[in-house]
Amino acid sequence: MSCCTLECTNRTSKKSTHSFFRFPFGDPDRLDQWVLNIRRNTWTPNVSSRLCSAHFESHPFSTDSWGRRCLKNTAVPTIFYFTNGKEQQPGRKSRVSNNDEDA
């Protein structure tokens, strides 16, 4: 398994410290925010797409009853980098609103 962002090379392995998360298909507003923040033109995630923990700040994580690292149901990825090492503009942290006045 690998991270779906273009500039990320994180993959699952025994030595990996990264967790990989599915896209929030059950929450359309948050899904739209994830896709917007990833900034991949003409790309749409599918059920196999994963995003690694490197793209999330530390506070949206919790631990489930099995001791696994989980994302809170409000988590939005905001950490992305360009190949040349410059940090990409952070994505919006707030949830997408259905109200046109908020746009």
C-alpha positions as semicolon CSV with decimal commas, in nm:
position;residue;x (nm);y (nm);z (nm)
1;M;0,000;0,000;0,000
2;S;0,122;0,350;-0,076
3;C;0,013;0,707;-0,018
4;C;-0,191;0,857;-0,303
5;T;-0,032;1,204;-0,299
6;L;0,200;1,271;-0,590
7;E;0,499;1,387;-0,388
8;C;0,480;1,127;-0,110
9;T;0,685;0,808;-0,125
10;N;0,554;0,650;0,197
11;R;0,465;0,284;0,163
12;T;0,369;0,012;0,406
13;S;0,653;-0,200;0,534
14;K;0,761;-0,363;0,857
15;K;0,986;-0,064;0,927
16;S;0,726;0,201;0,841
17;T;0,604;0,425;1,120
18;H;0,321;0,565;0,905
19;S;-0,042;0,466;0,921
20;F;-0,259;0,468;0,608
21;F;-0,617;0,589;0,604
22;R;-0,913;0,544;0,374
23;F;-1,094;0,842;0,231
24;P;-1,409;0,947;0,421
25;F;-1,664;0,843;0,157
26;G;-1,941;0,848;0,419
27;D;-1,885;1,221;0,483
28;P;-1,916;1,406;0,148
29;D;-1,812;1,747;0,288
30;R;-1,495;1,609;0,447
31;L;-1,422;1,397;0,138
32;D;-1,438;1,711;-0,077
33;Q;-1,194;1,884;0,160
34;W;-0,948;1,592;0,146
35;V;-0,953;1,590;-0,234
36;L;-0,919;1,970;-0,250
37;N;-0,622;1,968;-0,011
38;I;-0,440;1,690;-0,198
39;R;-0,442;1,912;-0,510
40;R;-0,429;1,639;-0,772
41;N;-0,597;1,773;-1,084
42;T;-0,841;1,541;-1,257
43;W;-0,796;1,268;-0,995
44;T;-1,073;1,103;-0,794
45;P;-1,010;0,868;-0,501
46;N;-1,152;0,517;-0,504
47;V;-1,208;0,261;-0,228
48;S;-0,844;0,148;-0,259
49;S;-0,695;0,499;-0,225
50;R;-0,508;0,570;0,098
51;L;-0,349;0,875;0,253
52;C;-0,063;0,836;0,501
53;S;-0,037;0,986;0,848
54;A;0,241;1,223;0,738
55;H;-0,024;1,454;0,592
56;F;-0,209;1,508;0,919
57;E;-0,118;1,719;1,220
58;S;-0,077;1,518;1,539
59;H;-0,403;1,617;1,711
60;P;-0,659;1,438;1,484
61;F;-0,545;1,093;1,600
62;S;-0,691;0,865;1,862
63;T;-0,637;0,502;1,958
64;D;-0,908;0,240;1,920
65;S;-0,983;-0,043;2,164
66;W;-0,733;-0,266;1,977
67;G;-0,452;-0,012;2,024
68;R;-0,454;0,091;1,657
69;R;-0,397;0,451;1,552
70;C;-0,720;0,600;1,412
71;L;-0,826;0,931;1,267
72;K;-1,093;1,132;1,443
73;N;-1,403;1,180;1,230
74;T;-1,316;1,548;1,182
75;A;-0,960;1,496;1,052
76;V;-0,856;1,677;0,735
77;P;-0,506;1,647;0,580
78;T;-0,316;1,976;0,576
79;I;0,055;1,887;0,539
80;F;0,193;1,856;0,185
81;Y;0,534;1,928;0,026
82;F;0,667;2,003;-0,321
83;T;0,957;1,799;-0,462
84;N;1,192;2,098;-0,430
85;G;1,143;2,093;-0,052
86;K;0,921;2,400;-0,023
87;E;0,611;2,347;0,182
88;Q;0,295;2,357;-0,021
89;Q;0,031;2,606;0,085
90;P;-0,163;2,448;0,367
91;G;-0,511;2,336;0,276
92;R;-0,816;2,470;0,448
93;K;-0,867;2,311;0,786
94;S;-1,234;2,391;0,815
95;R;-1,504;2,171;0,678
96;V;-1,665;2,266;0,349
97;S;-1,992;2,450;0,399
98;N;-2,303;2,399;0,190
99;N;-2,386;2,766;0,239
100;D;-2,276;2,973;-0,063
101;E;-2,222;3,277;0,160
102;D;-1,933;3,095;0,332
103;A;-1,747;3,033;0,005
